[in-house]
Amino acid sequence: MSGPESDTEFRERLLREVPEGARDHVIGASGKQLDALGRKFDVYRTGVPLEGFDGFEDGGAEDDDA
């Protein structure tokens, strides 16, 4: 099994899916912020939401500037 997609790879894939107005946010995001933007547009590093995934409960991603 390969490791998770890097921020760079995920950002490139996400940029193909987001509207023009969100591109600057995606370009400037990394880590959890990038994941939060992906979820907003139904794009996930794994390709699909993981079974049982109900969002991050770690108190960071939802309130970030996503």
C-alpha distances in whole Angstrom, upper triangle without the diagonal:
4,7,9,12,15,18,19,17,17,21,22,20,22,25,25,26,28,32,34,35,32,30,32,30,27,28,29,26,23,21,22,25,23,21,24,25,22,23,26,26,23,20,17,14,12,14,16,17,15,17,20,20,23,23,23,26,26,29,28,26,29,32,30,32,30
4,7,9,11,15,16,14,14,18,18,17,20,22,23,23,26,29,31,32,29,28,29,27,24,24,26,23,20,18,20,22,20,18,22,23,20,21,25,24,22,19,16,12,11,13,16,17,16,18,21,20,23,23,22,25,25,28,26,24,27,30,28,30,27
4,7,9,12,14,12,13,16,17,16,18,21,22,22,24,28,30,30,27,26,27,25,22,22,23,20,17,15,17,19,17,16,19,20,18,19,23,22,20,17,14,10,10,13,15,16,15,18,20,19,22,20,20,22,22,24,23,21,24,27,25,26,24
4,6,9,11,10,9,13,14,14,15,18,19,19,21,25,26,27,23,22,23,21,18,19,20,17,14,12,13,16,13,12,16,17,14,16,19,19,17,14,11,7,7,11,13,13,13,16,18,16,19,17,17,20,19,22,20,18,21,23,22,23,21
4,7,8,6,6,10,11,10,12,14,16,16,18,22,23,24,21,19,20,19,15,16,17,15,12,11,13,15,12,11,15,15,13,15,18,17,16,12,10,6,8,10,13,14,14,18,20,18,20,18,18,21,21,23,20,18,21,23,21,22,19
4,5,5,6,8,10,11,12,14,16,17,18,22,22,23,20,18,19,17,14,14,15,13,10,9,12,13,11,11,15,15,13,16,19,18,18,14,12,8,11,13,16,17,17,21,23,20,22,20,19,22,21,22,20,17,21,22,20,20,19
4,6,5,6,9,10,10,12,14,15,16,19,19,20,17,15,15,14,10,10,11,9,6,7,10,10,8,9,12,12,11,14,16,16,16,13,11,9,12,14,16,17,18,22,23,20,21,19,18,21,20,21,17,15,18,20,17,17,15
4,6,5,6,9,10,11,13,15,15,18,18,20,16,14,14,14,11,9,11,10,9,10,13,13,10,12,15,14,13,16,18,17,18,14,13,11,14,15,18,19,21,25,26,23,25,22,21,25,23,24,21,18,21,22,19,19,17
4,5,5,6,9,10,11,13,15,18,19,20,17,15,16,16,12,12,14,13,11,12,15,15,11,12,16,14,12,16,18,16,16,12,12,9,12,12,16,17,19,23,25,22,24,22,21,25,24,25,22,20,22,24,21,21,19
4,5,5,6,9,10,11,12,16,17,18,15,13,15,14,10,11,13,11,10,10,12,12,8,9,12,11,9,12,14,13,13,9,8,6,9,10,13,14,16,20,22,19,20,18,18,22,21,22,19,16,19,21,18,18,15
4,5,5,6,9,10,10,14,14,15,12,10,11,10,7,7,10,8,8,10,12,11,7,9,12,10,9,12,14,12,13,10,10,9,13,13,16,17,19,23,24,21,22,19,19,23,22,23,19,16,18,20,17,16,14
4,6,5,7,9,11,14,14,16,13,10,13,13,9,9,12,12,12,14,16,15,11,13,15,13,11,15,16,14,15,11,12,11,14,13,17,18,21,24,26,23,25,22,23,26,26,26,23,20,22,23,21,19,17
4,6,6,7,9,13,14,16,14,12,14,14,11,11,15,14,14,15,16,15,11,12,14,12,10,13,14,12,12,8,10,9,12,10,13,16,18,22,24,21,22,21,21,25,25,26,23,20,21,23,21,20,17
4,5,5,6,10,12,13,10,9,12,11,8,10,12,11,12,13,14,12,9,10,11,9,7,10,11,8,9,7,9,9,12,11,13,15,17,21,22,19,20,18,19,23,23,23,20,17,18,20,18,17,13
4,5,6,8,9,11,9,6,10,10,7,8,12,11,13,15,16,14,11,13,14,10,10,13,13,10,12,10,12,13,16,14,17,18,21,25,26,23,24,21,22,26,26,26,22,19,20,21,19,17,14
4,6,8,10,13,11,9,13,13,11,12,15,15,16,18,19,17,14,15,16,13,11,14,14,11,12,10,13,14,16,14,16,18,21,25,27,24,25,23,24,28,28,28,25,22,22,24,22,20,17
4,7,9,12,10,9,13,13,11,13,16,15,17,18,18,16,13,14,14,11,9,12,11,7,9,8,11,13,15,13,14,16,19,22,24,21,22,20,22,25,26,26,24,20,20,22,20,19,15
4,7,8,6,7,10,10,8,11,14,13,16,17,17,15,12,13,13,9,9,11,9,7,10,9,13,15,17,15,16,17,21,24,25,22,22,20,21,25,25,25,22,18,18,20,18,16,13
4,5,6,7,10,11,10,13,15,15,18,20,20,17,15,16,16,12,12,14,12,9,13,13,16,18,21,19,20,21,24,27,28,25,25,23,24,27,28,27,24,21,20,21,19,17,14
4,6,5,8,10,10,11,14,15,18,21,21,18,16,18,17,14,15,17,15,13,16,16,19,21,23,22,23,24,27,30,31,28,28,25,26,29,30,28,25,22,22,22,20,17,15
4,6,7,8,10,11,13,14,18,20,20,16,15,18,16,13,14,16,14,13,17,17,20,21,24,23,24,24,28,30,31,28,27,24,25,28,28,26,23,20,20,20,18,14,13
4,6,5,6,9,10,11,14,17,16,13,12,14,13,9,11,13,11,10,14,14,16,18,21,20,21,21,24,27,28,24,24,21,21,24,24,23,20,17,16,17,15,12,9
4,5,5,6,9,10,13,16,16,13,11,14,14,10,12,15,13,12,15,14,16,17,21,19,21,22,25,28,29,26,25,23,23,26,26,25,21,18,19,19,16,13,12
4,5,5,6,9,12,15,16,13,12,15,15,11,14,16,15,15,18,17,19,19,23,22,24,24,27,30,31,27,27,24,23,26,25,24,21,18,18,18,15,12,11
4,6,5,6,10,13,13,9,9,12,11,8,11,14,12,13,16,15,16,17,21,20,22,21,24,27,28,24,23,20,20,22,22,20,17,14,15,14,11,8,7
4,5,5,8,11,12,9,6,10,10,7,9,12,11,11,14,12,13,14,17,17,19,19,22,25,26,22,22,19,19,22,21,21,17,14,15,16,13,11,9
4,6,8,12,13,11,9,12,13,11,12,15,15,15,17,15,16,16,19,19,21,22,24,28,29,25,25,22,22,25,24,23,19,17,18,18,15,13,12
4,7,11,12,9,9,12,13,11,13,16,16,16,19,17,17,17,21,21,23,23,25,29,29,25,25,22,21,23,22,21,17,15,17,16,13,11,10
4,7,8,6,5,9,9,8,10,13,13,14,16,14,15,14,18,19,20,20,22,25,25,22,22,18,17,20,18,18,14,12,14,14,10,9,8
4,6,6,5,8,10,10,11,13,15,16,17,15,14,12,16,18,19,19,20,24,24,20,21,17,16,18,17,17,13,11,14,15,11,11,11
4,6,5,6,9,10,11,13,15,16,16,14,12,11,14,16,17,17,17,21,21,18,18,15,13,16,14,14,11,9,13,14,11,12,12
4,5,5,6,9,10,10,12,14,15,13,12,11,14,16,17,15,16,19,19,15,15,12,9,12,10,11,8,6,9,11,8,10,9
4,5,5,6,9,10,11,13,14,13,12,13,16,17,18,16,18,21,21,17,17,13,11,14,13,12,9,6,9,9,6,7,6
4,5,5,6,9,10,11,12,10,10,10,13,14,15,15,17,20,21,17,17,14,13,16,15,15,12,9,11,13,10,10,8
4,5,5,6,9,10,10,8,7,8,11,12,12,11,13,16,17,13,13,10,10,13,13,14,11,8,10,12,11,12,9
4,5,5,6,9,10,9,9,11,14,14,14,12,14,17,17,13,13,9,9,12,12,12,10,6,7,9,8,9,6
4,5,5,7,9,8,9,11,14,14,14,14,16,19,19,16,15,12,13,16,16,16,13,9,10,11,10,9,5
4,5,5,6,5,6,8,11,10,11,11,14,17,17,14,14,12,13,16,17,17,15,11,12,14,13,13,9
4,5,5,6,6,9,11,11,10,9,12,14,15,11,11,9,11,14,15,16,14,10,10,13,13,13,10
4,6,8,10,13,15,14,13,12,15,18,18,14,13,11,13,16,17,17,15,11,10,13,12,12,8
4,6,9,12,14,12,12,12,16,18,19,16,15,14,16,19,20,20,18,14,14,16,15,15,11
4,6,10,11,9,8,8,12,14,16,13,13,12,15,18,20,20,19,15,15,18,17,17,13
4,7,9,7,7,8,12,15,16,14,15,13,15,19,20,21,19,15,16,19,17,17,14
4,5,5,6,6,9,12,14,11,13,12,13,17,18,19,17,14,15,18,17,18,15
4,5,8,9,10,14,16,13,15,14,14,18,18,20,18,15,17,20,18,19,16
4,6,7,8,11,14,12,15,14,15,19,19,21,20,17,19,22,21,22,19
4,7,9,12,15,13,16,15,17,20,22,23,22,19,20,23,22,23,19
4,6,9,12,10,13,13,15,19,20,22,21,18,19,22,22,23,19
4,6,8,6,9,9,12,15,17,19,18,15,16,20,20,21,18
4,6,5,9,10,12,15,17,19,19,17,18,21,21,23,20
4,5,9,11,13,15,18,20,21,19,19,23,24,26,23
4,6,9,11,13,16,18,19,18,18,21,23,25,23
4,6,8,10,13,15,16,14,14,18,19,21,19
4,7,8,12,13,14,13,12,16,17,20,17
4,6,9,10,11,9,9,12,14,16,14
4,6,7,8,7,8,11,12,15,14
4,6,8,9,9,11,13,17,16
4,6,8,9,11,12,16,16
4,7,7,8,10,13,14
4,6,6,6,10,11
4,6,5,9,8
4,6,8,7
4,7,8
4,5
4
